[in-house]
Amino acid sequence: MERHYCAHPFIPGYSPPDAKSIKKWAVQRMYDFCSKHELPEVWVYLWENWYRKGRWELWARSAHKVIPVLKTTMILEAHWRRIKHDFLHHFHMPRCDLLVWILVTKLAPTYYRKLDRLLKEQARYRELSSWRKGFKKTWRKLEKTLITLPLNDAYRPNVERWICTCPAFAISRFLICKHLIQRMHIVSAVFFLEADRFREPPFWRHKDLKPLEEYGTDSTEIGVGPDEGCDDGCDIEDEDEGGDEEDEEDEDNGTHQHNGHTFEEALMSNVELILNFAGGLKHQAQFRDQRLLDALEREGAGFLRFAKACVEKERRMNSTRTPTVSTWEKSTSSAMFYRTRPTAADENT
């Protein structure tokens, strides 16, 4: 669903080139996914609450002409939290006149004072927007992230329009990716204090954004069809964890057939490979070679994240003190189809 939310005509190569086609593409992909995994109830829920007319326009980027700066409703949620926790913590169901009085006399003045501090030049330090810290951290990290060469033919970065057809760009909170950032000169610290994100290409504009000489006249033609971008089977860089991970929903290449083997044969073959490799890794501990550890964490990042998600899901499912795992929780969503093992107490009953 994140891909469907992020798709927009301004980001070519990632999805169809117009808003109507994007909606049709998203609905078809979600329907095919639910049909393939035999999830009719999930499809009914998604269609009624997310994909039907009247609902799609509330959350999809492609329903609007420009790409909003905000990606989530966290600012609105923080506003309601402030009202409930700072001013209404003693009132469960306040009367309307009391609520209006609190909003006018208590809440509004705090926003007026904050707005005044942000707009007026003062001798003291002026607080910056909270997103700038995360923006700088992500930018500096992508400057050092390794780019796999040769570059995927589907990835066509264009520094002039600040657009890239890699899937990480479309889902990025700041609309940045390593391919674009590493085609620019290193920016100064002032850039992170002054830069603003625009709603249409080029999304980032600042005097410090200067492309390297070999990319100064970057006019690479960017594809507009979904087949030229990343649909299924492309690598998506994970900006939070680093590295690339393969898309697990390769619906068109027939990987779910297990190359002619039965499910048990294919699964046990993978288990034997993992156990054999784990024994070899234990043998490497005596050599203390940091290069091997770096290669393991880089090349096996996707598998390690999947393993951690499964173990964490099992720990929480078997614990009586931690909250249960929700179906769509991001930290364990990849382990949705992983069945946890019974505890020792359950085995003895």
C-alpha positions, -999 to 999 in steps of 0.1 A, spaced: 0 0 0 29 24 6 38 21 -31 2 28 -41 2 58 -18 35 72 -31 28 68 -68 23 101 -86 25 114 -123 55 135 -112 75 104 -105 78 85 -138 89 50 -143 75 39 -109 38 36 -120 15 46 -149 18 82 -161 -16 96 -151 -38 96 -121 -66 74 -135 -41 48 -146 -24 48 -113 -56 41 -94 -64 13 -118 -29 -1 -115 -30 0 -77 -65 -16 -74 -55 -44 -98 -22 -51 -79 -40 -53 -46 -68 -74 -59 -43 -98 -75 -23 -100 -42 -54 -109 -22 -66 -134 -48 -32 -151 -49 -30 -155 -11 -67 -163 -8 -76 -133 14 -111 -124 3 -119 -107 37 -88 -85 34 -98 -74 -1 -133 -65 10 -119 -44 39 -93 -27 16 -118 -19 -11 -145 -5 12 -121 16 33 -92 24 11 -96 19 -27 -132 27 -36 -142 61 -49 -144 86 -21 -118 68 -1 -89 67 -25 -89 105 -28 -84 109 9 -49 93 11 -34 87 -24 -9 112 -37 -19 107 -73 -54 122 -65 -37 157 -62 -19 177 -88 11 183 -66 29 161 -41 22 173 -5 51 181 17 37 161 46 36 123 43 17 114 74 -10 129 97 14 130 127 11 168 129 -26 166 133 -23 137 157 1 157 178 -24 186 178 -51 164 193 -27 148 217 -17 183 230 -54 192 236 -62 160 254 -31 156 275 -22 192 283 -56 208 287 -83 180 290 -66 154 311 -91 160 339 -121 160 316 -133 128 299 -163 142 281 -162 180 285 -191 203 277 -189 222 244 -187 256 261 -158 244 283 -140 230 253 -144 262 233 -132 282 262 -101 260 266 -93 262 228 -96 300 227 -80 310 260 -55 282 266 -45 265 233 -46 293 208 -22 317 227 5 289 228 4 287 190 4 324 186 36 327 207 53 299 188 44 314 154 57 347 166 90 332 176 94 315 142 85 345 120 103 374 139 140 378 139 153 377 175 187 380 191 184 346 207 185 312 191 154 305 170 142 269 171 143 251 137 116 228 123 119 192 138 121 176 103 155 192 95 174 170 118 161 138 102 166 153 68 203 160 74 208 126 90 192 108 60 211 130 34 245 124 50 238 87 52 229 85 16 261 103 6 281 74 19 257 45 9 273 22 -17 258 22 -52 258 -12 -69 275 -10 -103 266 -13 -130 235 8 -123 202 -9 -129 188 2 -163 155 10 -147 171 36 -124 174 69 -143 183 98 -120 178 133 -134 195 160 -113 180 189 -132 144 179 -123 155 161 -91 137 129 -101 149 93 -100 130 62 -111 144 40 -83 117 28 -59 135 43 -29 130 78 -42 92 74 -45 88 62 -9 113 85 6 100 109 32 121 137 17 121 126 -20 158 119 -21 179 89 -30 215 79 -31 217 81 -69 207 118 -69 227 129 -39 260 113 -51 257 131 -84 259 164 -65 288 183 -48 289 179 -11 266 205 4 275 228 33 258 228 67 239 259 57 220 239 32 202 219 59 191 252 76 177 269 45 166 243 20 129 238 15 111 210 -3 88 220 -32 56 203 -43 66 200 -79 99 192 -98 126 201 -90 116 192 -55 148 206 -39 162 240 -49 191 257 -33 223 275 -44 244 248 -28 229 221 -50 255 219 -77 258 187 -99 292 172 -105 307 181 -138 299 148 -155 262 152 -146 260 190 -151 239 186 -183 220 155 -172 192 152 -196 186 115 -194 152 106 -207 130 92 -180 106 64 -188 69 69 -181 56 33 -180 55 10 -150 76 -16 -169 105 9 -172 105 16 -135 103 -8 -106 72 -29 -104 82 -63 -90 116 -78 -89 136 -46 -85 159 -38 -55 146 -13 -31 171 5 -9 160 8 27 171 42 39 165 32 76 187 1 75 210 7 45 216 -16 16 192 -31 -8 166 -58 -4 148 -77 -31 111 -74 -36 94 -104 -22 63 -100 -43 77 -112 -76 43 -122 -91 53 -126 -127 85 -147 -126 69 -179 -111 92 -182 -81 62 -195 -61 65 -228 -80 98 -236 -61 116 -245 -94 96 -277 -98 101 -289 -62 74 -294 -36 71 -270 -8 87 -293 18 117 -300 -6 123 -264 -13 120 -253 24 142 -280 37 168 -273 10 169 -237 23 171 -248 59 201 -271 51 218 -243 33 213 -219 63 225 -244 89 255 -253 68 264 -216 63 258 -209 101 284 -235 109 308 -219 85 302 -185 101 310 -199 136 343 -211 122 351 -175 110 349 -161 146 385 -172 154 399 -150 125 382 -118 137 380 -104 101 359 -72 102 357 -73 64 337 -106 65 313 -91 91 308 -60 69 301 -81 38 277 -103 58 257 -73 71 257 -56 37 249 -86 14 226 -104 39 208 -73 52 174 -83 38 176 -119 53 189 -106 86 160 -82 89 135 -109 80 151 -132 107 149 -105 133 113 -98 125 103 -135 128 122 -139 161 106 -107 175 72 -118 165 77 -152 182 90 -135 213 60 -112 216 34 -139 207 48 -161 235 51 -133 261 23 -124 285 37 -90 293 42 -74 259 14 -63 236 4 -88 208 16 -82 173 -9 -65 150 -15 -77 115 -1 -46 97 26 -36 122 55 -24 101 83 -39 123 69 -74 118 49 -72 86 74 -92 67 68 -121 92 31 -121 85 31 -158 73 56 -170 99 39 -193 125 55 -192 159 66 -223 178 48 -234 209 63 -225 243 77 -252 266 46 -250 287 23 -255 257 43 -286 246 38 -302 280 1 -299 279 
